[in-house]
Amino acid sequence: IGAAKLIVVVAIFLLTFYVISQVFEIKMDANLGHIFARLSLKFCYSLSTATKPPRYKCGISKACPEKHFAFKMASGAANVVGPKICVEDNVLMSGVKNNVGRGINVALVNGKTGETIDTKFFDMWGGDVAPFIEFLKSIQDGTIVLMGTYDDGATKLNEEARKLIAELGSTSITNLGFRDNWVFCGGKGIKTKSPFEQHIKNNKDTNKYEGWPEVVEMEGCIPQKQD
């Protein structure tokens, strides 16, 4: 706010100076006047841009180092607002894109190039877990896998599906329950557990929404797969 006021004051000063110079026919070298005007405009522009914080890919809080992919994701909000998955400033899944749905939403990304391979959602309340299992089995090594729940992502999950997700680096999938909120980023062929996972249990005493917990969000930098 202070910078904005200063800009207004400088603008008023410049306008006043110009009017006075015209009224009293104050002679000023043309080149000097142009230089002064340009410097004043640059000063005002620098003040206005200085107040804006830098923006990083996907709106994350800090820039990722070289050979890393920026990502940000959020689970759904109750059964009203769908999840959102963004990688390298590209929104892969969201309600606005109309490609999310009840259950577990999945985005696959090439671990070397950062390019999108596929996006799908699987209804784990009223659907069948078999297509989800087949999808998980088809994921190729070196693929980045991002998952987010919407409404309910656990009712139809069986031991086989949970095991396949655990092999992608998840630790919370074994405890994922009815209407829990969960976001996860792992990879096919990962050797360790993924550090990118957030899980909030459905608890009627702590839920933000009547039958669902609050939205869970996560951001980070995924190491690019090296040969």
Disulfide bonds with the S-S distance in Angstrom:
Cys58-Cys86 2.11
Cys64-Cys221 2.05
